[in-house]
């Protein structure tokens, strides 16, 4: 699976914990996240998987990009 996941991170987990969970669930090693949330913080964590990890540099840049995208699957829970 390649793609960008938006994960609602609960309190008590680090961003690295969430990446580890995604790696185990998807059976892949190439997983990265955009930004870091404090373990006590809750919020949306952007996680990129496999080929989508190449997009992290653009998602984290100060330059603004606009565009359209098509989602293949609506809501798939892991």
N, CA, C and O atoms as a Tripos MOL2 file, in Angstrom:
@<TRIPOS>MOLECULE
protein
  312   311    78     0     0
PROTEIN
NO_CHARGES

@<TRIPOS>ATOM
      1 N           0.8410   -1.1760    0.0000 N.3       1 UNK1
      2 CA          0.0000    0.0000    0.0000 C.3       1 UNK1
      3 C           0.8840    1.2370    0.0000 C.2       1 UNK1
      4 O           1.8420    1.3250    0.7690 O.2       1 UNK1
      5 N           0.5650    2.1750   -0.8520 N.am      2 UNK2
      6 CA          1.2100    3.4790   -0.8990 C.3       2 UNK2
      7 C           0.1350    4.5120   -0.6090 C.2       2 UNK2
      8 O          -0.9870    4.4020   -1.1040 O.2       2 UNK2
      9 N           0.4670    5.5010    0.1810 N.am      3 UNK3
     10 CA         -0.5210    6.5430    0.4030 C.3       3 UNK3
     11 C          -0.2320    7.3920    1.6140 C.2       3 UNK3
     12 O           0.7500    7.1970    2.3290 O.2       3 UNK3
     13 N          -1.1320    8.3520    1.8220 N.am      4 UNK4
     14 CA         -1.0390    9.2680    2.9450 C.3       4 UNK4
     15 C          -2.2290    9.0060    3.8530 C.2       4 UNK4
     16 O          -3.3790    9.0100    3.4140 O.2       4 UNK4
     17 N          -1.9350    8.7790    5.1210 N.am      5 UNK5
     18 CA         -2.9710    8.5100    6.1110 C.3       5 UNK5
     19 C          -3.0960    9.7000    7.0450 C.2       5 UNK5
     20 O          -2.0910   10.2840    7.4500 O.2       5 UNK5
     21 N          -4.3010   10.0540    7.3830 N.am      6 UNK6
     22 CA         -4.5520   11.0720    8.3980 C.3       6 UNK6
     23 C          -5.0470   10.3350    9.6330 C.2       6 UNK6
     24 O          -6.1410    9.7700    9.6340 O.2       6 UNK6
     25 N          -4.2420   10.3430   10.6720 N.am      7 UNK7
     26 CA         -4.5370    9.5550   11.8620 C.3       7 UNK7
     27 C          -4.8350   10.4830   13.0260 C.2       7 UNK7
     28 O          -4.0640   11.4020   13.3050 O.2       7 UNK7
     29 N          -5.9420   10.2500   13.7030 N.am      8 UNK8
     30 CA         -6.3100   11.0040   14.8940 C.3       8 UNK8
     31 C          -5.5360   10.4090   16.0690 C.2       8 UNK8
     32 O          -5.9420    9.3970   16.6400 O.2       8 UNK8
     33 N          -4.4210   11.0430   16.4250 N.am      9 UNK9
     34 CA         -3.5300   10.5170   17.4610 C.3       9 UNK9
     35 C          -4.1180   10.7660   18.8430 C.2       9 UNK9
     36 O          -4.4010   11.9090   19.2030 O.2       9 UNK9
     37 N          -4.3020    9.7030   19.6160 N.am     10 UNK10
     38 CA         -4.8010    9.8780   20.9850 C.3      10 UNK10
     39 C          -3.6660   10.2750   21.9310 C.2      10 UNK10
     40 O          -2.4930   10.0770   21.6170 O.2      10 UNK10
     41 N          -4.0170   10.8260   23.0710 N.am     11 UNK11
     42 CA         -3.0310   11.1720   24.0870 C.3      11 UNK11
     43 C          -2.3730    9.8950   24.5980 C.2      11 UNK11
     44 O          -2.9950    8.8330   24.6300 O.2      11 UNK11
     45 N          -1.1170   10.0120   24.9930 N.am     12 UNK12
     46 CA         -0.4100    8.8590   25.5300 C.3      12 UNK12
     47 C           0.4670    8.1400   24.5370 C.2      12 UNK12
     48 O           1.2660    7.2880   24.9270 O.2      12 UNK12
     49 N           0.3410    8.4570   23.2700 N.am     13 UNK13
     50 CA          1.1640    7.8510   22.2170 C.3      13 UNK13
     51 C           2.0700    8.9240   21.6350 C.2      13 UNK13
     52 O           1.6430   10.0640   21.4530 O.2      13 UNK13
     53 N           3.3170    8.5730   21.3430 N.am     14 UNK14
     54 CA          4.1920    9.4920   20.6220 C.3      14 UNK14
     55 C           3.9430    9.3160   19.1270 C.2      14 UNK14
     56 O           3.3100    8.3500   18.7000 O.2      14 UNK14
     57 N           4.4460   10.2530   18.3470 N.am     15 UNK15
     58 CA          4.3370   10.1300   16.8870 C.3      15 UNK15
     59 C           5.0640    8.8740   16.4200 C.2      15 UNK15
     60 O           4.6070    8.1880   15.5060 O.2      15 UNK15
     61 N           6.1900    8.5780   17.0490 N.am     16 UNK16
     62 CA          6.9490    7.3760   16.6980 C.3      16 UNK16
     63 C           6.1650    6.1060   17.0320 C.2      16 UNK16
     64 O           6.2460    5.1230   16.2960 O.2      16 UNK16
     65 N           5.4130    6.1150   18.1250 N.am     17 UNK17
     66 CA          4.5580    4.9670   18.4640 C.3      17 UNK17
     67 C           3.5410    4.7080   17.3540 C.2      17 UNK17
     68 O           3.3080    3.5640   16.9650 O.2      17 UNK17
     69 N           2.9460    5.7770   16.8540 N.am     18 UNK18
     70 CA          1.9370    5.6510   15.7900 C.3      18 UNK18
     71 C           2.5810    5.0940   14.5270 C.2      18 UNK18
     72 O           2.0020    4.2280   13.8700 O.2      18 UNK18
     73 N           3.7770    5.5820   14.1760 N.am     19 UNK19
     74 CA          4.4890    5.0600   13.0080 C.3      19 UNK19
     75 C           4.7560    3.5700   13.1910 C.2      19 UNK19
     76 O           4.5920    2.7980   12.2460 O.2      19 UNK19
     77 N           5.1590    3.1550   14.3740 N.am     20 UNK20
     78 CA          5.4050    1.7360   14.6450 C.3      20 UNK20
     79 C           4.1570    0.8920   14.4800 C.2      20 UNK20
     80 O           4.2160   -0.2150   13.9450 O.2      20 UNK20
     81 N           3.0310    1.4080   14.9360 N.am     21 UNK21
     82 CA          1.7600    0.6870   14.7930 C.3      21 UNK21
     83 C           1.4000    0.5290   13.3220 C.2      21 UNK21
     84 O           0.9860   -0.5460   12.8900 O.2      21 UNK21
     85 N           1.5620    1.6180   12.5470 N.am     22 UNK22
     86 CA          1.2570    1.5620   11.1080 C.3      22 UNK22
     87 C           2.1830    0.5670   10.4130 C.2      22 UNK22
     88 O           1.7350   -0.2030    9.5630 O.2      22 UNK22
     89 N           3.4650    0.5730   10.7630 N.am     23 UNK23
     90 CA          4.4060   -0.3900   10.1640 C.3      23 UNK23
     91 C           3.9610   -1.8220   10.4080 C.2      23 UNK23
     92 O           3.9830   -2.6440    9.4930 O.2      23 UNK23
     93 N           3.5580   -2.1250   11.6280 N.am     24 UNK24
     94 CA          3.1310   -3.4890   11.9630 C.3      24 UNK24
     95 C           1.8430   -3.8660   11.2450 C.2      24 UNK24
     96 O           1.7260   -4.9680   10.7070 O.2      24 UNK24
     97 N           0.8750   -2.9510   11.2360 N.am     25 UNK25
     98 CA         -0.4270   -3.2530   10.6130 C.3      25 UNK25
     99 C          -0.3110   -3.4420    9.1030 C.2      25 UNK25
    100 O          -0.9880   -4.2920    8.5240 O.2      25 UNK25
    101 N           0.5550   -2.6410    8.4670 N.am     26 UNK26
    102 CA          0.6760   -2.7020    7.0040 C.3      26 UNK26
    103 C           1.8320   -3.5850    6.5370 C.2      26 UNK26
    104 O           2.0370   -3.7500    5.3350 O.2      26 UNK26
    105 N           2.5820   -4.1500    7.4720 N.am     27 UNK27
    106 CA          3.7070   -5.0380    7.1520 C.3      27 UNK27
    107 C           4.6930   -4.3720    6.1920 C.2      27 UNK27
    108 O           5.0670   -4.9430    5.1680 O.2      27 UNK27
    109 N           5.1040   -3.1550    6.5450 N.am     28 UNK28
    110 CA          6.0680   -2.4230    5.7380 C.3      28 UNK28
    111 C           6.9990   -1.6260    6.6460 C.2      28 UNK28
    112 O           6.6430   -1.2920    7.7760 O.2      28 UNK28
    113 N           8.1780   -1.3290    6.1470 N.am     29 UNK29
    114 CA          9.1490   -0.5760    6.9330 C.3      29 UNK29
    115 C           9.1900    0.9000    6.5580 C.2      29 UNK29
    116 O           9.6070    1.7330    7.3630 O.2      29 UNK29
    117 N           8.7620    1.2280    5.3430 N.am     30 UNK30
    118 CA          8.8960    2.5970    4.8520 C.3      30 UNK30
    119 C           7.6650    3.4220    5.2260 C.2      30 UNK30
    120 O           6.7050    3.5260    4.4620 O.2      30 UNK30
    121 N           7.7240    4.0010    6.4190 N.am     31 UNK31
    122 CA          6.6300    4.8220    6.9410 C.3      31 UNK31
    123 C           7.2500    6.0500    7.5950 C.2      31 UNK31
    124 O           8.2250    5.9330    8.3370 O.2      31 UNK31
    125 N           6.6940    7.2210    7.3270 N.am     32 UNK32
    126 CA          7.1840    8.4450    7.9300 C.3      32 UNK32
    127 C           6.0300    9.3610    8.2830 C.2      32 UNK32
    128 O           4.9080    9.1640    7.8170 O.2      32 UNK32
    129 N           6.3050   10.3650    9.1090 N.am     33 UNK33
    130 CA          5.2460   11.2940    9.4990 C.3      33 UNK33
    131 C           5.6880   12.7260    9.2830 C.2      33 UNK33
    132 O           6.8820   13.0260    9.2520 O.2      33 UNK33
    133 N           4.7130   13.6080    9.1350 N.am     34 UNK34
    134 CA          4.9630   15.0320    8.9420 C.3      34 UNK34
    135 C           4.7210   15.7340   10.2670 C.2      34 UNK34
    136 O           3.5900   15.7830   10.7510 O.2      34 UNK34
    137 N           5.7620   16.2690   10.8450 N.am     35 UNK35
    138 CA          5.6190   16.9540   12.1230 C.3      35 UNK35
    139 C           5.5760   15.9710   13.2710 C.2      35 UNK35
    140 O           5.4940   14.7590   13.0740 O.2      35 UNK35
    141 N           5.6330   16.5120   14.4680 N.am     36 UNK36
    142 CA          5.6300   15.6770   15.6630 C.3      36 UNK36
    143 C           4.6230   16.2370   16.6440 C.2      36 UNK36
    144 O           4.5530   17.4480   16.8560 O.2      36 UNK36
    145 N           3.8420   15.3510   17.2420 N.am     37 UNK37
    146 CA          2.9030   15.7540   18.2820 C.3      37 UNK37
    147 C           3.4180   15.2590   19.6210 C.2      37 UNK37
    148 O           3.8740   14.1210   19.7350 O.2      37 UNK37
    149 N           3.3480   16.0970   20.6180 N.am     38 UNK38
    150 CA          3.7250   15.7480   21.9810 C.3      38 UNK38
    151 C           2.8960   14.5500   22.4510 C.2      38 UNK38
    152 O           1.7350   14.4330   22.0600 O.2      38 UNK38
    153 N           3.4500   13.6610   23.2730 N.am     39 UNK39
    154 CA          2.6840   12.4950   23.7230 C.3      39 UNK39
    155 C           1.3690   12.8560   24.4210 C.2      39 UNK39
    156 O           0.4080   12.0880   24.3610 O.2      39 UNK39
    157 N           1.3190   14.0100   25.0780 N.am     40 UNK40
    158 CA          0.0870   14.4170   25.7600 C.3      40 UNK40
    159 C          -0.9160   15.0810   24.8260 C.2      40 UNK40
    160 O          -2.0790   15.2600   25.1860 O.2      40 UNK40
    161 N          -0.4670   15.4450   23.6280 N.am     41 UNK41
    162 CA         -1.3340   16.1340   22.6710 C.3      41 UNK41
    163 C          -2.1750   15.1460   21.8720 C.2      41 UNK41
    164 O          -1.7690   14.0100   21.6290 O.2      41 UNK41
    165 N          -3.3380   15.5990   21.4750 N.am     42 UNK42
    166 CA         -4.1780   14.8330   20.5510 C.3      42 UNK42
    167 C          -4.2930   15.6590   19.2750 C.2      42 UNK42
    168 O          -4.1420   16.8800   19.3040 O.2      42 UNK42
    169 N          -4.5550   15.0030   18.1770 N.am     43 UNK43
    170 CA         -4.7070   15.7270   16.9200 C.3      43 UNK43
    171 C          -4.3960   14.8520   15.7360 C.2      43 UNK43
    172 O          -4.1280   13.6590   15.8730 O.2      43 UNK43
    173 N          -4.4370   15.4650   14.5660 N.am     44 UNK44
    174 CA         -4.2320   14.7320   13.3200 C.3      44 UNK44
    175 C          -2.7350   14.6310   13.0300 C.2      44 UNK44
    176 O          -2.0180   15.6310   13.0230 O.2      44 UNK44
    177 N          -2.2890   13.4170   12.7960 N.am     45 UNK45
    178 CA         -0.9000   13.1470   12.4220 C.3      45 UNK45
    179 C          -0.9050   12.6510   10.9830 C.2      45 UNK45
    180 O          -1.5890   11.6810   10.6560 O.2      45 UNK45
    181 N          -0.1440   13.3180   10.1290 N.am     46 UNK46
    182 CA         -0.0500   12.9340    8.7180 C.3      46 UNK46
    183 C           1.0390   11.8730    8.5950 C.2      46 UNK46
    184 O           2.2030   12.1280    8.9040 O.2      46 UNK46
    185 N           0.6530   10.6810    8.1410 N.am     47 UNK47
    186 CA          1.5830    9.5550    8.0170 C.3      47 UNK47
    187 C           1.6370    9.1340    6.5570 C.2      47 UNK47
    188 O           0.6060    8.9020    5.9260 O.2      47 UNK47
    189 N           2.8570    9.0380    6.0280 N.am     48 UNK48
    190 CA          3.0580    8.6460    4.6320 C.3      48 UNK48
    191 C           3.6340    7.2370    4.5750 C.2      48 UNK48
    192 O           4.5010    6.8780    5.3710 O.2      48 UNK48
    193 N           3.1390    6.4350    3.6190 N.am     49 UNK49
    194 CA          3.5270    5.0300    3.5140 C.3      49 UNK49
    195 C           4.1450    4.7510    2.1420 C.2      49 UNK49
    196 O           3.6170    5.1590    1.1080 O.2      49 UNK49
    197 N           5.2800    4.0410    2.1650 N.am     50 UNK50
    198 CA          6.0120    3.6040    0.9700 C.3      50 UNK50
    199 C           6.3020    4.7550    0.0080 C.2      50 UNK50
    200 O           6.9880    5.7010    0.3930 O.2      50 UNK50
    201 N           5.8110    4.7080   -1.2140 N.am     51 UNK51
    202 CA          6.1410    5.7260   -2.2170 C.3      51 UNK51
    203 C           5.6980    7.1280   -1.8080 C.2      51 UNK51
    204 O           6.2760    8.1180   -2.2560 O.2      51 UNK51
    205 N           4.6880    7.2140   -0.9690 N.am     52 UNK52
    206 CA          4.1910    8.5260   -0.5320 C.3      52 UNK52
    207 C           5.1670    9.2310    0.3970 C.2      52 UNK52
    208 O           5.0200   10.4310    0.6320 O.2      52 UNK52
    209 N           6.1630    8.5220    0.9350 N.am     53 UNK53
    210 CA          7.1430    9.1770    1.7970 C.3      53 UNK53
    211 C           7.9310   10.2360    1.0330 C.2      53 UNK53
    212 O           8.5040   11.1440    1.6360 O.2      53 UNK53
    213 N           7.9600   10.1200   -0.2800 N.am     54 UNK54
    214 CA          8.6440   11.1290   -1.0930 C.3      54 UNK54
    215 C           7.9200   12.4730   -1.0400 C.2      54 UNK54
    216 O           8.5170   13.5070   -1.3410 O.2      54 UNK54
    217 N           6.6550   12.4690   -0.6640 N.am     55 UNK55
    218 CA          5.8630   13.7030   -0.5930 C.3      55 UNK55
    219 C           6.1110   14.4780    0.6960 C.2      55 UNK55
    220 O           5.7140   15.6390    0.7920 O.2      55 UNK55
    221 N           6.7490   13.8740    1.6790 N.am     56 UNK56
    222 CA          6.9470   14.5340    2.9650 C.3      56 UNK56
    223 C           7.6880   15.8580    2.7960 C.2      56 UNK56
    224 O           7.3370   16.8470    3.4390 O.2      56 UNK56
    225 N           8.6900   15.8860    1.9540 N.am     57 UNK57
    226 CA          9.4570   17.1180    1.7660 C.3      57 UNK57
    227 C           8.5860   18.2610    1.2610 C.2      57 UNK57
    228 O           8.8410   19.4210    1.5860 O.2      57 UNK57
    229 N           7.5690   17.9530    0.4770 N.am     58 UNK58
    230 CA          6.6740   18.9850   -0.0390 C.3      58 UNK58
    231 C           5.6040   19.3490    0.9850 C.2      58 UNK58
    232 O           5.2030   20.5090    1.0850 O.2      58 UNK58
    233 N           5.1460   18.3650    1.7390 N.am     59 UNK59
    234 CA          4.1360   18.6190    2.7680 C.3      59 UNK59
    235 C           4.6990   19.4600    3.9070 C.2      59 UNK59
    236 O           3.9640   20.2100    4.5480 O.2      59 UNK59
    237 N           5.9930   19.3390    4.1600 N.am     60 UNK60
    238 CA          6.6280   20.0500    5.2650 C.3      60 UNK60
    239 C           7.2360   21.3970    4.8410 C.2      60 UNK60
    240 O           7.7010   22.1520    5.6950 O.2      60 UNK60
    241 N           7.2390   21.7060    3.5470 N.am     61 UNK61
    242 CA          7.8750   22.9400    3.0780 C.3      61 UNK61
    243 C           6.9930   24.1530    3.3960 C.2      61 UNK61
    244 O           5.8040   24.0170    3.6840 O.2      61 UNK61
    245 N           7.6000   25.3300    3.3360 N.am     62 UNK62
    246 CA          6.8740   26.5750    3.5710 C.3      62 UNK62
    247 C           6.1210   27.0390    2.3320 C.2      62 UNK62
    248 O           5.2560   27.9100    2.4220 O.2      62 UNK62
    249 N           6.4410   26.4690    1.1880 N.am     63 UNK63
    250 CA          5.7940   26.8370   -0.0600 C.3      63 UNK63
    251 C           4.3830   26.2570   -0.0890 C.2      63 UNK63
    252 O           4.1640   25.1100    0.3020 O.2      63 UNK63
    253 N           3.4500   27.0460   -0.5460 N.am     64 UNK64
    254 CA          2.0500   26.6080   -0.6180 C.3      64 UNK64
    255 C           1.7800   25.9630   -1.9740 C.2      64 UNK64
    256 O           2.1310   26.5230   -3.0130 O.2      64 UNK64
    257 N           1.1660   24.8010   -1.9620 N.am     65 UNK65
    258 CA          0.7660   24.1080   -3.1790 C.3      65 UNK65
    259 C          -0.7250   23.8670   -3.1220 C.2      65 UNK65
    260 O          -1.2850   23.6260   -2.0530 O.2      65 UNK65
    261 N          -1.3580   23.9320   -4.2620 N.am     66 UNK66
    262 CA         -2.7670   23.5840   -4.3320 C.3      66 UNK66
    263 C          -2.9440   22.5430   -5.4220 C.2      66 UNK66
    264 O          -2.1480   22.4650   -6.3580 O.2      66 UNK66
    265 N          -3.9810   21.7540   -5.2940 N.am     67 UNK67
    266 CA         -4.2330   20.7300   -6.2990 C.3      67 UNK67
    267 C          -5.4530   19.9130   -5.9390 C.2      67 UNK67
    268 O          -6.0920   20.1360   -4.9110 O.2      67 UNK67
    269 N          -5.7600   18.9830   -6.7830 N.am     68 UNK68
    270 CA         -6.8950   18.0930   -6.5710 C.3      68 UNK68
    271 C          -6.3860   16.6850   -6.3760 C.2      68 UNK68
    272 O          -5.3160   16.3260   -6.8670 O.2      68 UNK68
    273 N          -7.1500   15.8920   -5.6620 N.am     69 UNK69
    274 CA         -6.7960   14.4940   -5.5020 C.3      69 UNK69
    275 C          -8.0470   13.6480   -5.5200 C.2      69 UNK69
    276 O          -9.1490   14.1290   -5.2550 O.2      69 UNK69
    277 N          -7.8620   12.4010   -5.8300 N.am     70 UNK70
    278 CA         -8.9630   11.4520   -5.8610 C.3      70 UNK70
    279 C          -8.6460   10.3620   -4.8380 C.2      70 UNK70
    280 O          -7.5860    9.7400   -4.8950 O.2      70 UNK70
    281 N          -9.5500   10.1400   -3.9260 N.am     71 UNK71
    282 CA         -9.3590    9.0950   -2.9170 C.3      71 UNK71
    283 C          -9.8990    7.7870   -3.4690 C.2      71 UNK71
    284 O         -11.0260    7.7310   -3.9610 O.2      71 UNK71
    285 N          -9.0940    6.7360   -3.3870 N.am     72 UNK72
    286 CA         -9.5290    5.4310   -3.8830 C.3      72 UNK72
    287 C         -10.5210    4.7790   -2.9350 C.2      72 UNK72
    288 O         -11.5060    4.1760   -3.3610 O.2      72 UNK72
    289 N         -10.2500    4.9080   -1.6590 N.am     73 UNK73
    290 CA        -11.1290    4.3030   -0.6650 C.3      73 UNK73
    291 C         -11.5920    5.3930    0.2690 C.2      73 UNK73
    292 O         -10.8070    6.2650    0.6420 O.2      73 UNK73
    293 N         -12.8420    5.3600    0.6490 N.am     74 UNK74
    294 CA        -13.3480    6.4190    1.5070 C.3      74 UNK74
    295 C         -12.7730    6.2860    2.9120 C.2      74 UNK74
    296 O         -11.7630    6.9250    3.2090 O.2      74 UNK74
    297 N         -13.3430    5.5250    3.7440 N.am     75 UNK75
    298 CA        -12.8920    5.4120    5.1220 C.3      75 UNK75
    299 C         -12.5360    3.9750    5.4270 C.2      75 UNK75
    300 O         -13.4030    3.1070    5.5260 O.2      75 UNK75
    301 N         -11.2680    3.7450    5.5700 N.am     76 UNK76
    302 CA        -10.7930    2.3980    5.8760 C.3      76 UNK76
    303 C         -10.0550    2.4580    7.2050 C.2      76 UNK76
    304 O          -9.0350    3.1350    7.3290 O.2      76 UNK76
    305 N         -10.5720    1.7520    8.1850 N.am     77 UNK77
    306 CA         -9.9570    1.7610    9.5000 C.3      77 UNK77
    307 C          -9.0120    0.5930    9.6480 C.2      77 UNK77
    308 O          -9.3050   -0.5240    9.2230 O.2      77 UNK77
    309 N          -7.8680    0.8690   10.2610 N.am     78 UNK78
    310 CA         -6.8740   -0.1790   10.4800 C.3      78 UNK78
    311 C          -7.0450   -0.7120   11.8820 C.2      78 UNK78
    312 O          -6.3120   -1.6100   12.2950 O.2      78 UNK78
@<TRIPOS>BOND
     1     1     2 1
     2     2     3 1
     3     3     4 2
     4     3     5 am
     5     5     6 1
     6     6     7 1
     7     7     8 2
     8     7     9 am
     9     9    10 1
    10    10    11 1
    11    11    12 2
    12    11    13 am
    13    13    14 1
    14    14    15 1
    15    15    16 2
    16    15    17 am
    17    17    18 1
    18    18    19 1
    19    19    20 2
    20    19    21 am
    21    21    22 1
    22    22    23 1
    23    23    24 2
    24    23    25 am
    25    25    26 1
    26    26    27 1
    27    27    28 2
    28    27    29 am
    29    29    30 1
    30    30    31 1
    31    31    32 2
    32    31    33 am
    33    33    34 1
    34    34    35 1
    35    35    36 2
    36    35    37 am
    37    37    38 1
    38    38    39 1
    39    39    40 2
    40    39    41 am
    41    41    42 1
    42    42    43 1
    43    43    44 2
    44    43    45 am
    45    45    46 1
    46    46    47 1
    47    47    48 2
    48    47    49 am
    49    49    50 1
    50    50    51 1
    51    51    52 2
    52    51    53 am
    53    53    54 1
    54    54    55 1
    55    55    56 2
    56    55    57 am
    57    57    58 1
    58    58    59 1
    59    59    60 2
    60    59    61 am
    61    61    62 1
    62    62    63 1
    63    63    64 2
    64    63    65 am
    65    65    66 1
    66    66    67 1
    67    67    68 2
    68    67    69 am
    69    69    70 1
    70    70    71 1
    71    71    72 2
    72    71    73 am
    73    73    74 1
    74    74    75 1
    75    75    76 2
    76    75    77 am
    77    77    78 1
    78    78    79 1
    79    79    80 2
    80    79    81 am
    81    81    82 1
    82    82    83 1
    83    83    84 2
    84    83    85 am
    85    85    86 1
    86    86    87 1
    87    87    88 2
    88    87    89 am
    89    89    90 1
    90    90    91 1
    91    91    92 2
    92    91    93 am
    93    93    94 1
    94    94    95 1
    95    95    96 2
    96    95    97 am
    97    97    98 1
    98    98    99 1
    99    99   100 2
   100    99   101 am
   101   101   102 1
   102   102   103 1
   103   103   104 2
   104   103   105 am
   105   105   106 1
   106   106   107 1
   107   107   108 2
   108   107   109 am
   109   109   110 1
   110   110   111 1
   111   111   112 2
   112   111   113 am
   113   113   114 1
   114   114   115 1
   115   115   116 2
   116   115   117 am
   117   117   118 1
   118   118   119 1
   119   119   120 2
   120   119   121 am
   121   121   122 1
   122   122   123 1
   123   123   124 2
   124   123   125 am
   125   125   126 1
   126   126   127 1
   127   127   128 2
   128   127   129 am
   129   129   130 1
   130   130   131 1
   131   131   132 2
   132   131   133 am
   133   133   134 1
   134   134   135 1
   135   135   136 2
   136   135   137 am
   137   137   138 1
   138   138   139 1
   139   139   140 2
   140   139   141 am
   141   141   142 1
   142   142   143 1
   143   143   144 2
   144   143   145 am
   145   145   146 1
   146   146   147 1
   147   147   148 2
   148   147   149 am
   149   149   150 1
   150   150   151 1
   151   151   152 2
   152   151   153 am
   153   153   154 1
   154   154   155 1
   155   155   156 2
   156   155   157 am
   157   157   158 1
   158   158   159 1
   159   159   160 2
   160   159   161 am
   161   161   162 1
   162   162   163 1
   163   163   164 2
   164   163   165 am
   165   165   166 1
   166   166   167 1
   167   167   168 2
   168   167   169 am
   169   169   170 1
   170   170   171 1
   171   171   172 2
   172   171   173 am
   173   173   174 1
   174   174   175 1
   175   175   176 2
   176   175   177 am
   177   177   178 1
   178   178   179 1
   179   179   180 2
   180   179   181 am
   181   181   182 1
   182   182   183 1
   183   183   184 2
   184   183   185 am
   185   185   186 1
   186   186   187 1
   187   187   188 2
   188   187   189 am
   189   189   190 1
   190   190   191 1
   191   191   192 2
   192   191   193 am
   193   193   194 1
   194   194   195 1
   195   195   196 2
   196   195   197 am
   197   197   198 1
   198   198   199 1
   199   199   200 2
   200   199   201 am
   201   201   202 1
   202   202   203 1
   203   203   204 2
   204   203   205 am
   205   205   206 1
   206   206   207 1
   207   207   208 2
   208   207   209 am
   209   209   210 1
   210   210   211 1
   211   211   212 2
   212   211   213 am
   213   213   214 1
   214   214   215 1
   215   215   216 2
   216   215   217 am
   217   217   218 1
   218   218   219 1
   219   219   220 2
   220   219   221 am
   221   221   222 1
   222   222   223 1
   223   223   224 2
   224   223   225 am
   225   225   226 1
   226   226   227 1
   227   227   228 2
   228   227   229 am
   229   229   230 1
   230   230   231 1
   231   231   232 2
   232   231   233 am
   233   233   234 1
   234   234   235 1
   235   235   236 2
   236   235   237 am
   237   237   238 1
   238   238   239 1
   239   239   240 2
   240   239   241 am
   241   241   242 1
   242   242   243 1
   243   243   244 2
   244   243   245 am
   245   245   246 1
   246   246   247 1
   247   247   248 2
   248   247   249 am
   249   249   250 1
   250   250   251 1
   251   251   252 2
   252   251   253 am
   253   253   254 1
   254   254   255 1
   255   255   256 2
   256   255   257 am
   257   257   258 1
   258   258   259 1
   259   259   260 2
   260   259   261 am
   261   261   262 1
   262   262   263 1
   263   263   264 2
   264   263   265 am
   265   265   266 1
   266   266   267 1
   267   267   268 2
   268   267   269 am
   269   269   270 1
   270   270   271 1
   271   271   272 2
   272   271   273 am
   273   273   274 1
   274   274   275 1
   275   275   276 2
   276   275   277 am
   277   277   278 1
   278   278   279 1
   279   279   280 2
   280   279   281 am
   281   281   282 1
   282   282   283 1
   283   283   284 2
   284   283   285 am
   285   285   286 1
   286   286   287 1
   287   287   288 2
   288   287   289 am
   289   289   290 1
   290   290   291 1
   291   291   292 2
   292   291   293 am
   293   293   294 1
   294   294   295 1
   295   295   296 2
   296   295   297 am
   297   297   298 1
   298   298   299 1
   299   299   300 2
   300   299   301 am
   301   301   302 1
   302   302   303 1
   303   303   304 2
   304   303   305 am
   305   305   306 1
   306   306   307 1
   307   307   308 2
   308   307   309 am
   309   309   310 1
   310   310   311 1
   311   311   312 2
@<TRIPOS>SUBSTRUCTURE
     1 UNK1         2 RESIDUE 1 A UNK
     2 UNK2         6 RESIDUE 1 A UNK
     3 UNK3        10 RESIDUE 1 A UNK
     4 UNK4        14 RESIDUE 1 A UNK
     5 UNK5        18 RESIDUE 1 A UNK
     6 UNK6        22 RESIDUE 1 A UNK
     7 UNK7        26 RESIDUE 1 A UNK
     8 UNK8        30 RESIDUE 1 A UNK
     9 UNK9        34 RESIDUE 1 A UNK
    10 UNK10       38 RESIDUE 1 A UNK
    11 UNK11       42 RESIDUE 1 A UNK
    12 UNK12       46 RESIDUE 1 A UNK
    13 UNK13       50 RESIDUE 1 A UNK
    14 UNK14       54 RESIDUE 1 A UNK
    15 UNK15       58 RESIDUE 1 A UNK
    16 UNK16       62 RESIDUE 1 A UNK
    17 UNK17       66 RESIDUE 1 A UNK
    18 UNK18       70 RESIDUE 1 A UNK
    19 UNK19       74 RESIDUE 1 A UNK
    20 UNK20       78 RESIDUE 1 A UNK
    21 UNK21       82 RESIDUE 1 A UNK
    22 UNK22       86 RESIDUE 1 A UNK
    23 UNK23       90 RESIDUE 1 A UNK
    24 UNK24       94 RESIDUE 1 A UNK
    25 UNK25       98 RESIDUE 1 A UNK
    26 UNK26      102 RESIDUE 1 A UNK
    27 UNK27      106 RESIDUE 1 A UNK
    28 UNK28      110 RESIDUE 1 A UNK
    29 UNK29      114 RESIDUE 1 A UNK
    30 UNK30      118 RESIDUE 1 A UNK
    31 UNK31      122 RESIDUE 1 A UNK
    32 UNK32      126 RESIDUE 1 A UNK
    33 UNK33      130 RESIDUE 1 A UNK
    34 UNK34      134 RESIDUE 1 A UNK
    35 UNK35      138 RESIDUE 1 A UNK
    36 UNK36      142 RESIDUE 1 A UNK
    37 UNK37      146 RESIDUE 1 A UNK
    38 UNK38      150 RESIDUE 1 A UNK
    39 UNK39      154 RESIDUE 1 A UNK
    40 UNK40      158 RESIDUE 1 A UNK
    41 UNK41      162 RESIDUE 1 A UNK
    42 UNK42      166 RESIDUE 1 A UNK
    43 UNK43      170 RESIDUE 1 A UNK
    44 UNK44      174 RESIDUE 1 A UNK
    45 UNK45      178 RESIDUE 1 A UNK
    46 UNK46      182 RESIDUE 1 A UNK
    47 UNK47      186 RESIDUE 1 A UNK
    48 UNK48      190 RESIDUE 1 A UNK
    49 UNK49      194 RESIDUE 1 A UNK
    50 UNK50      198 RESIDUE 1 A UNK
    51 UNK51      202 RESIDUE 1 A UNK
    52 UNK52      206 RESIDUE 1 A UNK
    53 UNK53      210 RESIDUE 1 A UNK
    54 UNK54      214 RESIDUE 1 A UNK
    55 UNK55      218 RESIDUE 1 A UNK
    56 UNK56      222 RESIDUE 1 A UNK
    57 UNK57      226 RESIDUE 1 A UNK
    58 UNK58      230 RESIDUE 1 A UNK
    59 UNK59      234 RESIDUE 1 A UNK
    60 UNK60      238 RESIDUE 1 A UNK
    61 UNK61      242 RESIDUE 1 A UNK
    62 UNK62      246 RESIDUE 1 A UNK
    63 UNK63      250 RESIDUE 1 A UNK
    64 UNK64      254 RESIDUE 1 A UNK
    65 UNK65      258 RESIDUE 1 A UNK
    66 UNK66      262 RESIDUE 1 A UNK
    67 UNK67      266 RESIDUE 1 A UNK
    68 UNK68      270 RESIDUE 1 A UNK
    69 UNK69      274 RESIDUE 1 A UNK
    70 UNK70      278 RESIDUE 1 A UNK
    71 UNK71      282 RESIDUE 1 A UNK
    72 UNK72      286 RESIDUE 1 A UNK
    73 UNK73      290 RESIDUE 1 A UNK
    74 UNK74      294 RESIDUE 1 A UNK
    75 UNK75      298 RESIDUE 1 A UNK
    76 UNK76      302 RESIDUE 1 A UNK
    77 UNK77      306 RESIDUE 1 A UNK
    78 UNK78      310 RESIDUE 1 A UNK
